[in-house]
């Protein structure tokens, strides 16, 4: 099995984690181990790298890749959703962490394997599951959810201006026969959006709908904030939490959560001093997101929408 993954913002992540040779680090979205293999190379005796992924193919490929890395450090690979990282780490006997990396993008492998149904460029069965063992797929969403539910998903998760029209056409078409493939869905989207109102930025008209369905199928947004708070709580003082996002919905959640952790005071701005007693647990390392350099963009076009935000755990001893 070939699992290709070109890690985005690699050097920026390695710098952002502020790696210590004997530290304990967590890659929450292991993928093809592009980031993890580089982290492991920089760890020494006593260091530990833990990787989490819900994709069985990623687990297999990443384990093989990490096993080939020349490093005296140990590594553990855990299957699951990083939203459940605290429980997964407890079960694995891992305590506090010196750094955490979350890459929220869909892996190149998942996009490039036609059968996974993530891409609107290929004809494949509607799927979009990151965890192939779960029941809910894009086919069930498209054929089973109501027009109102589809409209909400496309509007809220895809920021699609034509959400209602696309949802209506989906519901009309599926009355005759189930919508089974990505190409059928693309044709529906093409029919639902008047050509004179297509996006002027050159993006594919199906991009927002496919993003929205992928988010819904994999429940990517709702658990993100509590997961970020939990992971920040696992950091040792000075530990770093680095998060790469790929669209505004994710980035907004990460930005607001980090700001809340860095400034949790709920007192009215008119109060001269804080009386709520809530203290910051992290400091912002990046006040504005780090984006890809021109050199990286030339090598990897998928890095164009990537944004990296970093916080560091404070010490109140």
C-alpha positions in Angstrom: 0.0 0.0 0.0 1.3 3.4 -0.9 0.4 6.3 1.4 1.9 9.5 0.1 1.9 12.6 2.3 3.7 15.8 1.8 3.6 17.6 5.2 2.6 21.2 5.1 4.4 23.9 7.0 6.9 21.3 8.2 9.7 23.5 9.3 7.3 26.0 10.9 5.8 23.1 12.9 9.2 21.7 14.0 10.2 25.2 15.1 6.8 25.8 16.7 7.0 22.7 18.8 10.3 23.8 20.3 11.4 20.1 20.5 13.4 18.7 23.4 15.3 15.5 22.7 13.8 13.8 25.8 10.3 15.2 25.4 7.0 13.5 24.9 5.1 14.6 21.8 1.7 13.8 20.3 0.8 13.9 16.6 -3.0 14.0 16.7 -3.5 13.4 13.0 -0.8 11.0 12.0 -1.7 10.5 8.4 1.3 9.4 6.4 3.6 10.3 9.3 5.2 13.2 7.3 5.4 15.4 10.3 5.9 12.6 12.8 8.9 11.1 11.0 10.7 14.4 11.2 9.8 14.9 14.8 11.0 11.4 15.7 14.4 12.0 14.0 14.9 14.9 16.4 14.2 13.0 19.6 16.8 11.2 21.5 17.1 8.5 24.2 14.1 8.9 26.6 12.0 10.7 24.0 8.6 9.5 23.0 6.4 10.2 20.0 2.7 9.2 20.0 0.6 9.3 16.9 -3.2 9.0 16.6 -5.3 8.4 13.5 -8.7 6.9 12.8 -7.8 5.7 9.3 -6.6 2.0 9.4 -4.6 2.5 6.2 -2.8 5.5 7.7 -2.0 3.5 10.9 -0.4 0.7 8.8 1.6 3.0 6.6 2.7 5.4 9.4 3.8 2.5 11.6 6.0 1.2 8.7 7.4 4.6 8.0 8.2 5.4 11.7 9.8 2.0 12.2 12.4 2.9 9.5 13.3 6.2 11.1 16.9 6.1 12.7 16.1 7.4 16.2 16.8 6.1 19.7 13.4 7.5 20.8 10.3 5.3 21.1 7.0 5.7 19.3 3.5 4.5 19.8 0.7 4.5 17.2 -2.9 4.6 18.5 -6.1 4.1 16.4 -8.8 6.5 17.3 -10.1 10.1 17.0 -7.9 12.8 18.4 -11.1 14.3 20.0 -10.7 11.3 22.4 -7.0 11.8 22.9 -7.0 12.1 26.7 -8.7 8.7 27.1 -6.5 7.1 24.4 -3.4 8.4 26.1 -4.5 7.1 29.5 -5.2 3.7 28.1 -1.7 3.7 26.5 -0.1 4.8 29.8 1.0 8.2 28.6 0.8 11.2 30.9 1.6 14.8 30.3 3.0 16.1 27.0 5.7 18.5 25.9 4.1 19.2 22.6 1.0 18.5 20.4 0.6 18.8 16.7 -2.8 18.8 14.9 -3.0 18.9 11.1 -6.7 19.3 10.3 -6.3 18.8 6.6 -7.5 15.7 4.6 -4.4 13.7 3.8 -3.1 13.6 0.2 -3.7 9.8 0.3 -7.3 10.2 1.1 -7.8 12.8 -1.6 -5.8 10.8 -4.2 -7.4 7.4 -3.7 -10.5 7.6 -5.9 -12.4 4.9 -4.0 -12.5 7.0 -0.8 -14.8 9.5 -2.5 -13.3 12.7 -1.2 -12.6 14.3 -4.5 -15.0 16.0 -6.9 -12.5 15.4 -9.7 -12.9 11.6 -9.8 -16.0 9.4 -10.3 -16.3 7.2 -7.2 -18.9 5.9 -4.8 -20.0 8.6 -2.3 -18.1 7.9 0.9 -15.8 10.5 2.5 -15.3 8.5 5.7 -11.9 9.0 7.4 -12.7 6.0 9.5 -13.9 3.2 7.1 -15.4 1.3 10.0 -18.0 3.9 10.8 -21.6 3.5 9.4 -22.3 7.1 8.3 -21.0 8.0 4.9 -21.7 10.8 2.4 -24.1 8.5 0.6 -26.3 8.2 3.7 -26.2 12.0 4.2 -27.1 12.8 0.6 -29.9 10.3 0.3 -31.3 10.2 3.9 -31.1 13.7 5.3 -34.0 16.2 4.9 -33.8 19.2 2.7 -33.5 21.4 5.8 -30.7 19.3 7.2 -28.8 19.4 3.9 -29.3 23.1 3.6 -27.9 23.6 7.1 -24.9 21.5 6.5 -24.0 23.2 3.1 -24.7 26.6 4.6 -22.8 26.2 7.9 -20.0 23.8 7.0 -19.5 24.8 3.4 -20.5 28.5 3.5 -22.3 27.8 0.3 -24.5 30.7 -0.9 -26.5 28.2 -3.0 -27.1 25.8 -0.2 -30.9 25.8 -0.3 -31.0 25.4 -4.1 -28.4 22.5 -4.0 -30.3 20.8 -1.2 -33.6 21.1 -3.1 -32.1 19.6 -6.3 -30.6 16.8 -4.4 -33.9 15.9 -2.8 -35.7 16.1 -6.2 -33.1 13.9 -8.0 -33.0 11.2 -5.3 -36.8 10.6 -5.7 -36.1 8.8 -8.9 -33.1 6.9 -7.7 -30.5 7.1 -5.0 -27.5 9.3 -5.6 -24.6 6.9 -5.5 -21.4 8.6 -7.0 -19.4 11.7 -6.7 -19.9 12.5 -10.4 -23.7 12.4 -9.9 -23.4 14.8 -7.1 -21.1 17.1 -9.1 -23.7 17.1 -11.9 -26.5 18.0 -9.4 -24.4 20.9 -8.1 -23.6 22.1 -11.6 -27.4 22.1 -12.4 -28.3 23.9 -9.1 -25.9 26.9 -9.4 -26.7 29.2 -12.3 -23.5 29.6 -14.5 -23.6 33.4 -14.3 -23.3 33.2 -10.5 -20.4 30.8 -10.3 -17.5 31.7 -8.0 -15.2 34.2 -9.6 -12.1 32.9 -7.9 -11.6 30.0 -10.2 -12.6 27.4 -7.6 -14.6 24.3 -8.6 -18.4 24.8 -8.0 -18.5 21.6 -6.0 -15.7 22.5 -3.6 -17.9 23.9 -0.8 -20.5 21.2 -1.0 -17.8 18.4 -0.8 -16.1 20.2 2.1 -19.5 20.5 4.0 -20.3 16.8 3.5 -16.9 15.7 4.6 -17.2 17.8 7.8 -20.6 16.4 8.5 -19.7 12.8 7.8 -16.6 13.0 10.1 -18.0 15.3 12.7 -15.0 17.5 12.4 -16.1 20.8 14.0 -18.3 20.4 17.0 -15.8 18.4 19.1 -12.8 20.6 18.1 -13.0 23.3 20.9 -13.3 20.8 23.8 -10.5 18.7 22.3 -8.2 21.8 22.1 -8.9 22.7 25.7 -8.3 19.1 26.8 -5.0 18.9 24.9 -3.8 22.2 26.3 -4.6 20.8 29.8 -2.2 17.9 29.1 0.8 20.1 28.3 3.7 20.5 30.7 4.7 24.1 31.4 6.4 25.4 28.3 4.8 22.8 26.2 3.4 23.9 22.8 0.1 23.2 21.0 0.4 23.7 17.2 -2.7 23.5 15.0 -2.8 23.6 11.2 -6.2 24.6 9.7 -7.3 24.7 6.1 -10.5 26.7 6.0 -12.1 29.6 7.9 -14.5 27.6 10.0 -11.7 25.6 11.6 -9.4 28.6 12.0 -12.1 30.6 13.7 -12.6 27.9 16.3 -8.9 27.5 16.9 -8.3 31.3 17.1 -11.2 31.9 19.5 -10.3 28.9 21.7 -6.7 30.0 22.0 -7.7 33.5 22.8 -10.0 32.3 25.5 -7.3 30.1 27.0 -4.9 33.0 26.9 -7.4 35.6 28.3 -10.2 33.8 30.1 -11.3 36.8 32.2 -15.0 37.4 32.1 -15.1 40.7 34.0 -16.7 43.7 32.2 -14.1 45.9 30.5 -15.0 48.7 32.7 -13.7 46.9 35.8 -10.3 48.3 36.9 -9.1 44.9 38.1 -10.1 41.3 37.5 -12.5 39.9 40.1 -13.6 36.7 38.3 -10.4 34.9 39.3 -9.9 33.2 35.9 -6.3 33.0 35.0 -4.7 32.3 31.6 -3.3 28.8 31.1 -1.4 29.5 27.8 0.2 32.4 26.0 -0.2 33.1 22.3 3.0 32.3 20.4 1.4 33.4 17.1 -1.0 36.3 17.2 -1.5 35.9 13.5 -1.4 32.6 11.7 1.7 31.4 9.9 1.2 30.6 6.3 3.2 28.8 3.6 6.2 30.4 2.0 6.4 31.0 -1.7 8.9 28.2 -2.0 6.5 25.7 -0.3 3.6 26.9 -2.5 5.7 26.2 -5.6 6.2 22.6 -4.3 2.9 21.8 -2.8 -0.3 23.7 -4.0 -2.3 22.1 -1.1 -0.4 24.3 1.3 -2.0 27.4 -0.1 -4.9 27.4 2.4 -2.9 26.2 5.4 -2.7 28.3 8.6 -0.6 27.5 11.7 -1.5 28.8 15.2 0.6 28.1 18.3 0.2 28.5 22.0 2.5 27.7 24.9 1.5 26.4 28.3 2.1 28.7 31.3 3.7 27.7 34.6 1.9 28.9 37.8 3.9 27.1 40.3 
